[in-house]
Amino acid sequence: MKKTRFFGRSIARRWVLEKKLAAAQEEGEKEERWNRLGLQNEFLL
């Protein structure tokens, strides 16, 4: 049971990170000059 919960959480975290990256990329397309700064801030936080 613990293993399934752990894998579930890891998948959820990975999915959330992918959504954040997708949103950051969309914002980057709107404002390319802030794309790198946004991604760096996401990873630093």
WOKA-V497010 format. One record per residue. N is the residue number from 1. OMEGA is omega in whole degrees, -180 to 180 (none if undefined). D_LAST is the distance of its C-alpha to the last C-alpha in Angstrom with 1 decimal. Layout:
((N,OMEGA,D_LAST) (N,OMEGA,D_LAST))
This chain:
((1,-179,31.0) (2,-179,28.0) (3,-179,27.6) (4,180,27.7) (5,-179,25.1) (6,-180,22.7) (7,179,23.3) (8,-180,22.9) (9,-179,19.5) (10,179,18.4) (11,-180,19.9) (12,180,18.3) (13,-179,14.7) (14,-180,15.8) (15,180,17.3) (16,180,14.3) (17,179,12.2) (18,179,15.4) (19,180,15.7) (20,180,12.3) (21,180,13.4) (22,180,16.8) (23,180,15.8) (24,180,13.8) (25,179,17.0) (26,178,19.3) (27,180,17.7) (28,179,17.9) (29,179,21.6) (30,179,22.2) (31,-175,20.7) (32,-176,20.6) (33,180,19.9) (34,-177,16.4) (35,-177,15.6) (36,-179,14.2) (37,180,12.1) (38,-179,10.7) (39,180,10.0) (40,179,8.6) (41,178,6.0) (42,-177,5.4) (43,-180,5.5) (44,179,3.8) (45,none,0.0))
